[in-house]
């Protein structure tokens, strides 16, 4: 194995000096490793051996992925993106407000229509994707897709994420109804509002997951232990909501817990499919379906509900994310996610896709 490494890196050094053939040689090198690893996996499985050699060999090869060879680079990249992110996304949100006809001075009141919010957050998503793409390419020297848009278990992760968000909201709504913390009033079906809200929360989920998990958590894992990185990213995610309408300390704690729930599968799989699905489902069923405010934002709803007194049980004007019931359910969800994802290791094919993305950047 050592001789193979010397052979590969010797020719990599020689050929990469020739700019004309640099890309072609790297492509050839990547394909060679793919076929070699798949062959080794087949041999080991046939013989009944545990695939330790492949894992060790591939971890050496995957030096361009999330490793701690330059630990300070990760957290420094996080610091570098903060101000550009605020400026860039702020400009895009301002453009969205102009297009939607929203008065800048009253945006924080949270009384926009679903159409206006969809336009604003669509522009916010474009701004977020744009700035992350720029920093991923220039600062990280990697491709945008390597933040977590990787093939493998896409349908499974999307379905499970959406289902988990629905179940959490259904259980929470049922508990609050049975304990008379909220009261069902009416059903107001409006297909246009539901479609607008579907798009709105899809944009929110993509934007926040690309930034909070795809960039921040991804880079923090370069500098810190993955669990430390997870906690720091969840704190940052909570801080991102500190200016929301009707926010309170309980709401921020619960958003921190949601950051743990959304980031936990990412530290094991390096994929964004499940976090995006869960984030979308959580918001969509919380607001447009079950009638809560979403992080302090008032949304047109299918089920009209009311509460007599705002308290820590019903969440008040901040919504279900301000309820201790939400905190309990989130802790249970975190335990479930940990059990399901802790031993989920990407297949050789999925890992090769990641490494190929990094090499050919």
C-alpha positions in Angstrom: 0.0 0.0 0.0 2.9 2.4 0.8 4.5 1.6 -2.6 1.2 2.5 -4.3 1.0 5.8 -2.5 4.6 6.7 -3.5 3.9 5.8 -7.1 0.7 7.9 -7.2 2.1 11.0 -5.6 5.3 10.9 -7.7 3.4 11.0 -10.9 0.9 13.5 -9.5 3.9 15.8 -8.8 5.4 15.4 -12.3 2.2 15.8 -14.3 0.6 18.6 -12.3 3.6 20.7 -13.2 2.3 20.6 -16.7 -0.6 22.9 -16.7 -2.0 21.7 -20.0 -2.6 18.2 -18.5 -3.3 19.1 -14.9 -7.1 18.7 -14.9 -7.0 15.5 -17.0 -4.4 13.9 -14.8 -6.4 14.7 -11.6 -9.5 13.2 -13.2 -7.5 10.1 -14.1 -6.1 9.9 -10.5 -9.6 10.2 -9.0 -11.0 7.5 -11.3 -8.0 5.2 -10.5 -8.7 5.5 -6.8 -12.4 4.9 -7.2 -11.8 1.7 -9.1 -9.1 0.6 -6.7 -11.2 1.2 -3.6 -14.3 -0.5 -5.1 -12.1 -3.5 -6.0 -10.6 -3.6 -2.5 -14.1 -3.5 -1.0 -15.3 -6.3 -3.2 -12.2 -8.5 -2.2 -12.6 -7.8 1.5 -16.3 -8.5 1.5 -15.8 -11.7 -0.5 -13.2 -12.9 2.0 -15.4 -11.9 5.0 -12.8 -9.4 6.3 -13.8 -6.2 8.1 -13.1 -3.3 5.8 -10.4 -1.7 7.9 -7.8 -1.4 5.2 -10.1 0.5 2.9 -11.2 2.9 5.7 -7.6 3.7 6.6 -6.5 4.0 3.0 -9.4 6.2 2.1 -9.0 8.5 5.1 -5.5 9.2 4.0 -6.7 9.9 0.5 -9.5 12.1 1.7 -7.1 14.8 3.0 -8.9 17.5 1.1 -12.2 16.9 3.0 -13.1 17.8 6.6 -9.8 17.2 8.5 -8.0 19.1 11.2 -4.6 19.5 9.5 -5.1 23.3 9.6 -7.5 23.7 12.5 -7.5 27.5 12.7 -8.7 27.8 9.1 -12.2 26.6 9.8 -13.2 29.0 12.6 -11.4 31.9 10.8 -13.5 31.3 7.7 -16.6 31.4 9.9 -15.5 34.8 11.2 -14.7 36.1 7.8 -18.1 35.4 6.4 -20.2 37.0 9.1 -20.1 40.7 8.0 -20.2 39.9 4.2 -23.2 37.6 4.9 -25.1 40.3 6.8 -24.4 42.9 4.1 -25.0 40.6 1.1 -28.1 39.0 2.4 -29.4 42.3 3.7 -29.1 43.8 0.2 -31.0 40.9 -1.3 -33.7 41.2 1.4 -34.0 44.9 0.7 -34.5 44.2 -3.0 -37.1 41.6 -2.1 -38.9 44.2 0.1 -38.9 46.6 -2.8 -40.3 44.0 -5.2 -43.0 42.9 -2.6 -43.9 46.5 -1.8 -43.1 46.2 1.9 -42.2 49.2 4.0 -38.7 48.8 5.5 -39.8 50.6 8.7 -42.6 48.1 9.5 -41.0 44.8 8.4 -40.3 43.8 12.0 -44.0 44.1 12.9 -44.6 40.7 11.1 -47.8 41.6 9.3 -46.8 40.9 5.7 -48.8 38.7 3.4 -47.7 35.2 2.5 -46.9 36.4 -1.1 -44.7 39.3 0.3 -42.9 37.0 2.7 -42.3 34.4 -0.1 -40.7 37.1 -2.3 -38.5 38.5 0.5 -37.2 35.1 1.7 -36.7 33.9 -1.9 -34.3 36.8 -2.4 -32.8 36.1 1.0 -32.1 32.5 -0.1 -30.5 33.7 -3.3 -28.2 36.0 -1.3 -27.3 33.3 1.1 -26.5 30.7 -1.6 -24.5 33.4 -3.4 -22.3 34.4 -0.5 -21.8 30.8 0.6 -20.9 29.8 -2.9 -18.4 32.6 -3.1 -16.7 31.8 0.2 -16.8 28.1 -0.4 -14.9 28.6 -3.6 -12.5 31.4 -2.6 -11.9 30.9 1.1 -12.4 27.1 1.5 -11.1 26.2 -2.0 -13.9 23.7 -2.4 -17.1 23.4 -4.5 -20.5 24.6 -3.3 -22.0 21.1 -3.6 -19.5 19.7 -1.1 -21.3 21.5 1.8 -23.8 18.7 1.8 -25.6 18.3 -1.5 -24.3 14.8 -2.1 -26.1 11.9 -3.7 -27.1 9.0 -1.5 -30.2 8.4 0.7 -31.8 11.6 -0.6 -35.4 10.3 -0.8 -35.1 8.5 2.6 -33.7 11.6 4.3 -36.3 13.9 2.8 -39.2 11.7 3.7 -37.9 11.0 7.3 -37.2 14.7 7.9 -40.7 15.8 6.7 -42.4 13.0 8.7 -40.5 13.8 11.9 -41.4 17.5 11.7 -45.1 16.7 11.2 -45.2 14.2 14.1 -43.6 16.7 16.5 -46.1 19.4 15.6 -49.0 17.0 15.7 -48.1 15.7 19.1 -47.4 19.2 20.4 -50.7 20.5 19.1 -52.6 17.6 20.6 -51.0 18.0 24.0 -51.8 21.8 24.1 -55.4 21.1 23.0 -55.9 18.4 25.6 -54.4 20.6 28.4 -56.6 23.5 27.2 -53.5 25.7 26.6 -54.8 26.5 23.1 -58.3 26.3 21.7 -59.4 25.2 18.2 -61.6 27.9 16.5 -62.1 27.1 12.8 -60.7 25.9 9.5 -59.8 28.4 6.9 -58.6 26.7 3.7 -56.9 28.9 1.2 -54.9 27.0 -1.5 -53.0 30.1 -2.6 -51.8 30.8 0.9 -50.8 27.2 1.5 -48.8 27.2 -1.8 -47.1 30.5 -0.9 -46.2 29.3 2.6 -44.9 26.0 1.1 -42.5 28.0 -1.0 -41.7 30.5 1.8 -40.6 27.8 4.2 -38.7 25.9 1.6 -36.7 29.0 0.9 -36.1 29.6 4.6 -35.0 26.0 5.2 -32.6 26.0 2.3 -31.1 29.4 3.2 -30.6 28.7 6.9 -29.3 25.1 6.4 -26.9 26.1 3.7 -25.5 28.8 6.0 -25.8 27.4 9.5 -25.0 23.7 8.8 -23.5 23.7 5.3 -21.0 26.5 5.9 -20.7 27.3 9.6 -20.9 23.8 11.1 -18.8 22.4 8.2 -16.0 24.8 8.9 -16.2 24.5 12.6 -15.6 20.8 12.3 -12.3 21.6 10.7 -11.2 23.3 13.9 -13.0 21.5 16.7 -14.3 18.1 17.8 -17.6 17.5 15.9 -19.7 17.7 19.1 -18.1 20.9 20.2 -18.6 22.3 16.6 -22.2 21.2 16.8 -22.8 23.1 20.1 -21.1 26.3 18.8 -23.1 26.2 15.5 -26.4 25.7 17.5 -25.5 28.8 19.6 -24.9 30.8 16.4 -28.1 29.5 14.9 -30.0 30.7 18.0 -28.3 34.1 17.9 -29.4 34.5 14.3 -33.0 34.7 15.6 -32.4 37.1 18.5 -34.0 40.0 16.6 -37.2 38.2 15.8 -40.5 39.6 16.9 -41.7 38.6 20.3 -38.5 36.6 21.0 -37.8 35.5 24.6 -35.2 33.5 26.4 -37.2 30.2 26.2 -37.6 30.7 22.5 -33.8 31.1 22.0 -33.1 28.0 24.1 -35.6 26.0 22.0 -34.0 27.3 18.8 -30.6 26.2 20.2 -32.1 22.7 20.7 -33.4 22.8 17.2 -29.9 23.7 16.0 -28.7 20.5 17.8 -31.4 18.4 16.2 -30.7 19.8 12.7 -26.9 19.6 13.0 -26.6 16.2 14.6 -27.2 14.1 11.4 -24.9 16.5 9.5 -21.9 15.7 11.7 -22.3 12.0 10.8 -23.4 12.2 7.1 -22.1 15.6 5.9 -25.4 15.8 4.0 -28.1 18.6 4.1 -31.1 16.6 2.9 -32.4 15.6 6.3 -31.8 19.0 8.0 -33.5 20.9 5.2 -36.5 18.5 5.2 -36.9 18.7 9.0 -36.4 22.4 9.1 -39.0 22.9 6.3 -41.5 20.5 7.9 -41.1 22.0 11.4 -41.9 25.5 10.1 -44.6 24.5 7.6 -46.7 22.4 10.0 -46.1 24.8 12.9 -47.5 27.8 11.1 -49.6 27.3 8.0 -51.2 24.1 9.2 -51.5 24.1 13.0 -51.9 27.8 13.5 -48.9 28.9 15.5 -46.7 31.9 14.9 -43.3 30.8 13.4 -40.4 32.3 15.4 -42.6 35.3 16.1 -43.8 35.7 12.5 -47.6 35.7 11.9 -48.6 33.4 9.1 -52.0 32.6 7.4 -53.1 29.3 8.8 -55.3 26.3 8.0 -56.3 25.6 11.6 -57.3 28.7 13.4 -56.4 28.5 17.1 -56.3 30.9 20.0 -55.1 31.0 23.6 -56.5 33.0 26.5 -53.2 33.8 28.2 -49.7 33.7 26.7 -47.5 31.5 28.8 -44.5 29.2 28.7 -46.8 26.3 27.8 -48.4 27.7 24.6 -45.5 29.9 23.6 -47.5 33.0 23.2 -46.9 35.3 20.3 -43.5 33.7 19.5 -45.3 30.5 18.6 -44.7 26.8 19.4 -41.0 27.4 19.6 -41.6 29.4 22.8 -43.3 26.5 24.5 -41.7 24.1 27.0 -43.7 21.3 25.3 -41.7 22.0 22.2 -38.5 21.7 24.3 -39.5 18.3 25.6 -40.4 17.0 22.2 -37.1 18.4 20.7 -35.1 16.5 23.3 -36.8 13.3 22.4 -36.3 14.0 18.7 -32.6 14.6 19.4 -32.3 11.2 21.1 -34.1 9.5 18.2 -31.9 11.3 15.6 -28.8 10.3 17.5 -29.8 6.6 17.7 -30.6 6.5 14.0 -27.7 8.5 12.6 -24.7 7.7 15.0 -23.7 4.6 13.1 -24.7 5.8 9.7 -21.4 5.9 7.8 -21.4 7.0 4.1 -20.8 4.2 1.7 -17.5 4.0 -0.3 -19.3 5.3 -3.4 -20.7 8.3 -1.4 -17.3 9.1 0.1 -15.7 8.9 -3.4 -18.2 11.4 -4.7 -17.2 13.8 -1.9 -13.5 13.3 -2.5 -13.9 13.7 -6.3 -15.7 17.0 -5.7 -12.8 18.2 -3.5 -10.0 17.1 -5.9 -11.6 18.5 -9.0 -12.4 21.9 -7.6 
